[in-house]
Amino acid sequence: MPGEGEGERENAGAGGGGGGTAGAGRGEGVGRSTEADAGGGRTNTASSTIICFAANKPSSSSSSDVSSLAKIRSEVLTPFRSVRMFFYLAFIASGGLGGLIAFTRVIGALTNPARAAEVPEILKGLGIDVAAVSIFAFLYARENKAKNLQIARLAREESLSNLKVRVDERKIIPVSSLRGIARLVILYGPGSFILESFNRSKPFADQLLERGVLVVAFATDGLLPTFEFDDSQDEATITSKRRRLWQLVPFDISEWSKWLNEQKELANVAPESPVYMSLRLDGRVRGSGVGYPPWNAFVAQLPPVKGIWSGLLDGMDGRV
């Protein structure tokens, strides 16, 4: 699926977030809601009910806002691209003008036998001008293509940031509110795929939370599994923290499904294939792939969200 680096895929098969510190800032609600459930004597299993809500058709002004934000982010990420493109155009214009002048001189020399000796030198200059125009036209076209691809990718990420997730029965937040707080991992597949991904994450749950990972599980068949946790008294605090890892669920099913299916189509992934997508702290797509997410690779390569470097390297998560 399209990720950072214009559509990169993970080594798991193909191819914008700190849960461990969710008690700080906006993420505080994520932690409190789970602990309240545990303390109130409610059931210690995740709800298997998915509630669908009617999707509002996005307005043209909303799409325009997304596109404008994508262009602004593109300028921030590549501040010198516009300068390079300006100089490429200037060199193309200069070479084109020089070539036009050289061409008229060639015509004049060919019609005047007294200037016949000048023809080779004029042709040499004309060749240099044509070569310069060709090279800078190629560089401009390549830069413009990279710009358009980057804006398209950033626009998709802005659309993702506008999608909403349910934290608990009373709290619904947009994905954008988790920027700088959590690294989301989105799972999209049948209930059996979600359950197996949960089981594979168990040995790494604490380390994933330390790295700010939160999972958004989307069961395509509507059968979100029940997540089993250790309910013993000695493990109550640990279980409460681990529950946060799998607390988020998509709010607007139709919008989430539309966005994810678009990404699969762009990546030429079969519609029935289960996929995952990981986001950076700044909300950009870090990577994606077909199959189960590599929890061990996340633990090995992602830095903890607490520490001296916290906040300084947001978005520099690399890829799995």
C-alpha positions as CSV (number, residue, x, y, z in Angstrom):
1,M,0.0,0.0,0.0
2,P,1.2,3.6,-0.6
3,G,3.5,4.8,2.2
4,E,6.3,7.1,2.8
5,G,8.6,7.3,-0.2
6,E,5.8,7.5,-2.8
7,G,4.2,4.1,-2.4
8,E,6.7,1.9,-0.6
9,R,5.7,-1.4,0.7
10,E,6.8,-3.4,3.7
11,N,8.9,-6.5,3.7
12,A,5.9,-8.4,5.1
13,G,4.5,-8.9,1.7
14,A,3.5,-5.6,-0.2
15,G,3.9,-2.5,-1.1
16,G,-0.4,9.7,9.5
17,G,-0.3,8.7,16.4
18,G,2.1,7.7,21.8
19,G,-0.2,5.1,23.3
20,G,2.3,4.4,26.1
21,T,2.1,8.1,27.1
22,A,-1.5,8.6,26.3
23,G,-2.0,10.0,29.8
24,A,-0.4,13.2,28.6
25,G,-2.3,15.9,26.6
26,R,-5.1,14.7,24.3
27,G,-4.2,11.1,24.8
28,E,-5.2,11.3,28.5
29,G,-8.8,10.3,27.6
30,V,-7.6,7.1,26.0
31,G,-5.9,5.9,29.1
32,R,-8.7,7.1,31.5
33,S,-11.5,5.4,29.7
34,T,-9.9,2.0,29.8
35,E,-8.9,2.2,33.4
36,A,-12.4,3.4,34.3
37,D,-13.8,0.2,32.7
38,A,-11.5,-2.0,34.6
39,G,-12.2,-0.2,37.9
40,G,-15.9,-0.2,37.5
41,G,-16.2,-3.9,37.4
42,R,-17.3,-4.1,33.8
43,T,-16.4,-6.9,31.5
44,N,-12.7,-7.1,30.6
45,T,-13.3,-8.0,27.0
46,A,-13.4,-5.7,24.0
47,S,-16.8,-5.1,22.5
48,S,-17.5,-7.2,19.4
49,T,-20.2,-4.9,18.2
50,I,-19.5,-2.5,15.3
51,I,-21.9,0.4,15.0
52,C,-22.3,1.9,11.5
53,F,-23.1,5.6,11.0
54,A,-24.2,7.3,7.8
55,A,-21.4,9.1,6.1
56,N,-21.7,12.7,5.2
57,K,-20.8,13.3,1.6
58,P,-17.6,15.4,1.6
59,S,-18.2,18.9,0.3
60,S,-16.1,20.6,-2.4
61,S,-14.8,23.0,0.2
62,S,-13.6,20.2,2.4
63,S,-11.7,18.6,-0.6
64,S,-10.2,22.0,-1.4
65,D,-9.1,22.4,2.2
66,V,-7.4,19.0,2.1
67,S,-5.7,19.8,-1.2
68,S,-4.5,23.2,0.2
69,L,-3.1,21.6,3.3
70,A,-1.3,18.9,1.2
71,K,0.3,21.6,-0.9
72,I,1.5,23.5,2.2
73,R,2.9,20.3,3.7
74,S,4.6,19.6,0.5
75,E,6.3,23.0,0.5
76,V,7.4,22.4,4.1
77,L,8.8,19.0,3.4
78,T,10.7,20.0,0.2
79,P,11.3,23.8,0.6
80,F,13.8,24.1,-2.3
81,R,11.8,22.2,-4.9
82,S,10.1,25.4,-6.1
83,V,13.5,27.1,-6.4
84,R,14.9,24.3,-8.4
85,M,11.9,24.3,-10.7
86,F,12.2,28.0,-11.2
87,F,15.8,27.7,-12.3
88,Y,15.0,24.8,-14.6
89,L,12.4,27.0,-16.4
90,A,14.9,29.9,-16.5
91,F,17.5,27.6,-18.1
92,I,15.0,26.2,-20.6
93,A,14.0,29.7,-21.6
94,S,17.6,30.8,-21.9
95,G,18.6,27.7,-24.0
96,G,15.5,28.1,-26.1
97,L,16.2,31.7,-26.9
98,G,19.9,30.9,-27.6
99,G,18.8,28.0,-29.9
100,L,16.4,30.3,-31.8
101,I,19.1,32.9,-32.4
102,A,21.6,30.2,-33.5
103,F,19.0,28.7,-35.9
104,T,18.5,32.1,-37.6
105,R,22.2,32.5,-37.9
106,V,22.5,29.1,-39.5
107,I,19.8,30.1,-42.1
108,G,21.7,33.3,-42.8
109,A,25.0,31.6,-43.2
110,L,23.6,29.0,-45.5
111,T,22.1,31.6,-47.8
112,N,25.3,33.6,-47.8
113,P,28.3,31.8,-49.4
114,A,30.7,34.3,-47.8
115,R,29.7,33.0,-44.3
116,A,29.8,29.3,-45.1
117,A,32.9,28.9,-42.9
118,E,30.8,30.0,-39.8
119,V,28.2,27.1,-40.2
120,P,30.1,24.5,-38.2
121,E,30.7,26.8,-35.2
122,I,27.0,28.0,-35.3
123,L,25.8,24.4,-35.5
124,K,28.0,23.5,-32.5
125,G,26.3,26.3,-30.4
126,L,22.9,25.2,-31.6
127,G,23.6,21.6,-30.5
128,I,24.6,22.9,-27.1
129,D,21.4,24.9,-26.7
130,V,19.2,22.0,-27.8
131,A,21.0,19.6,-25.4
132,A,20.6,22.1,-22.5
133,V,16.9,22.6,-23.2
134,S,16.4,18.8,-23.3
135,I,18.3,18.1,-20.1
136,F,16.5,20.9,-18.1
137,A,13.1,20.0,-19.6
138,F,13.7,16.4,-18.4
139,L,14.7,17.6,-14.9
140,Y,11.7,19.9,-14.7
141,A,9.3,17.1,-15.7
142,R,10.8,14.7,-13.2
143,E,10.6,17.3,-10.4
144,N,7.0,18.2,-11.3
145,K,6.0,14.5,-11.4
146,A,7.6,14.0,-7.9
147,K,5.8,17.1,-6.7
148,N,2.4,15.8,-7.9
149,L,2.9,12.3,-6.4
150,Q,3.9,13.8,-3.1
151,I,0.9,16.2,-3.0
152,A,-1.4,13.2,-3.9
153,R,0.1,11.1,-1.1
154,L,-0.2,14.0,1.4
155,A,-3.8,14.6,0.3
156,R,-4.6,11.0,1.1
157,E,-2.9,11.3,4.5
158,E,-4.9,14.5,5.2
159,S,-8.1,12.6,4.3
160,L,-7.0,9.8,6.7
161,S,-6.4,12.4,9.5
162,N,-10.1,13.5,9.1
163,L,-11.4,10.0,9.7
164,K,-12.7,9.4,13.3
165,V,-12.1,6.6,15.8
166,R,-14.1,5.6,18.8
167,V,-12.2,5.6,22.1
168,D,-15.1,4.5,24.3
169,E,-18.9,4.8,24.3
170,R,-18.8,8.5,24.9
171,K,-15.7,9.7,23.2
172,I,-15.0,10.0,19.4
173,I,-12.0,11.7,18.1
174,P,-10.4,12.4,14.7
175,V,-7.2,10.6,13.8
176,S,-5.5,14.1,13.5
177,S,-5.9,14.6,17.3
178,L,-3.5,11.7,17.9
179,R,-0.6,13.4,16.0
180,G,2.4,13.7,18.2
181,I,0.8,11.3,20.7
182,A,0.5,7.9,19.1
183,R,1.8,5.8,16.2
184,L,-1.3,4.2,14.8
185,V,-1.3,0.7,13.2
186,I,-4.4,0.2,11.1
187,L,-5.5,-3.4,10.5
188,Y,-8.0,-4.1,7.7
189,G,-9.2,-7.7,7.2
190,P,-11.6,-10.3,8.5
191,G,-12.1,-11.0,12.2
192,S,-9.8,-14.1,12.1
193,F,-7.0,-11.9,10.8
194,I,-7.6,-9.3,13.6
195,L,-7.6,-12.0,16.2
196,E,-4.4,-13.6,15.0
197,S,-2.8,-10.2,14.9
198,F,-3.8,-9.6,18.5
199,N,-2.4,-13.0,19.6
200,R,0.9,-12.2,17.8
201,S,1.1,-8.8,19.5
202,K,0.9,-10.2,23.1
203,P,4.6,-10.8,23.6
204,F,5.4,-7.3,22.5
205,A,2.4,-5.4,24.1
206,D,4.4,-3.5,26.8
207,Q,7.2,-2.5,24.4
208,L,4.6,-1.4,21.8
209,L,2.9,0.9,24.3
210,E,6.3,2.3,25.3
211,R,6.7,3.3,21.7
212,G,3.3,4.9,21.4
213,V,1.7,2.3,19.2
214,L,-2.1,2.1,19.2
215,V,-4.1,-0.3,17.0
216,V,-7.2,0.6,14.9
217,A,-8.8,-2.8,14.1
218,F,-11.3,-2.8,11.2
219,A,-13.0,-6.2,10.7
220,T,-14.2,-6.3,7.1
221,D,-16.7,-9.0,7.9
222,G,-18.1,-7.1,10.8
223,L,-17.0,-9.8,13.3
224,L,-14.6,-7.9,15.5
225,P,-13.2,-10.6,17.9
226,T,-13.2,-10.6,21.6
227,F,-9.8,-9.8,23.0
228,E,-8.8,-11.9,26.0
229,F,-6.7,-10.4,28.7
230,D,-5.3,-11.7,32.0
231,D,-7.9,-10.7,34.7
232,S,-5.9,-11.8,37.7
233,Q,-5.6,-9.2,40.5
234,D,-1.8,-9.1,40.3
235,E,-1.9,-8.3,36.6
236,A,-4.8,-5.7,36.8
237,T,-2.6,-2.6,36.3
238,I,-0.6,-4.2,33.4
239,T,-3.9,-5.5,31.8
240,S,-5.4,-2.0,32.0
241,K,-2.4,-0.6,30.1
242,R,-2.3,-3.3,27.5
243,R,-6.1,-2.9,26.9
244,R,-5.3,0.6,25.5
245,L,-3.3,-1.0,22.7
246,W,-6.5,-2.4,21.2
247,Q,-9.0,0.2,22.4
248,L,-9.6,2.2,19.2
249,V,-12.2,1.2,16.6
250,P,-13.3,3.0,13.4
251,F,-16.3,5.3,13.9
252,D,-17.5,5.8,10.4
253,I,-17.3,2.4,8.8
254,S,-18.2,3.5,5.2
255,E,-15.6,6.3,5.1
256,W,-12.9,4.1,6.5
257,S,-13.8,1.3,4.1
258,K,-13.7,3.8,1.2
259,W,-10.3,5.2,2.1
260,L,-8.7,1.8,2.7
261,N,-10.1,0.3,-0.5
262,E,-8.7,3.2,-2.4
263,Q,-5.2,2.6,-1.0
264,K,-5.4,-1.1,-1.9
265,E,-6.5,-0.3,-5.4
266,L,-3.6,2.2,-5.8
267,A,-1.1,-0.5,-4.6
268,N,-2.6,-3.2,-6.8
269,V,-3.5,-5.3,-3.8
270,A,-6.3,-7.8,-4.1
271,P,-9.6,-6.5,-2.5
272,E,-9.8,-9.6,-0.2
273,S,-6.3,-9.4,1.0
274,P,-5.8,-8.5,4.7
275,V,-3.5,-5.5,5.1
276,Y,-1.9,-3.3,7.8
277,M,-0.7,0.3,7.7
278,S,1.6,2.0,10.2
279,L,1.7,5.7,10.8
280,R,4.4,8.0,12.1
281,L,4.0,10.3,15.1
282,D,3.4,13.2,12.8
283,G,0.5,11.3,11.1
284,R,2.3,10.5,7.8
285,V,2.2,6.9,6.5
286,R,5.3,5.1,7.6
287,G,4.7,1.9,5.7
288,S,2.2,-0.8,4.9
289,G,2.0,-4.4,3.8
290,V,-0.1,-7.5,3.1
291,G,-0.5,-9.9,6.0
292,Y,0.2,-9.6,9.7
293,P,2.0,-6.5,11.0
294,P,5.6,-7.2,12.1
295,W,5.3,-6.3,15.8
296,N,8.9,-7.4,16.5
297,A,10.2,-5.0,13.9
298,F,8.2,-2.2,15.4
299,V,9.7,-2.8,18.7
300,A,13.2,-3.1,17.3
301,Q,13.1,0.0,15.1
302,L,10.7,2.5,16.8
303,P,12.2,4.7,19.6
304,P,10.2,5.1,22.9
305,V,8.0,8.2,23.1
306,K,9.6,9.2,26.4
307,G,13.1,10.4,26.8
308,I,15.6,13.1,25.9
309,W,14.9,12.8,22.1
310,S,11.1,12.7,22.5
311,G,9.5,15.3,20.2
312,L,12.8,16.2,18.4
313,L,12.6,13.3,15.9
314,D,8.9,13.1,15.3
315,G,8.4,11.8,11.8
316,M,11.9,10.3,11.6
317,D,10.6,6.8,12.3
318,G,12.1,5.2,9.3
319,R,10.3,2.2,7.9
320,V,9.9,-1.5,8.7
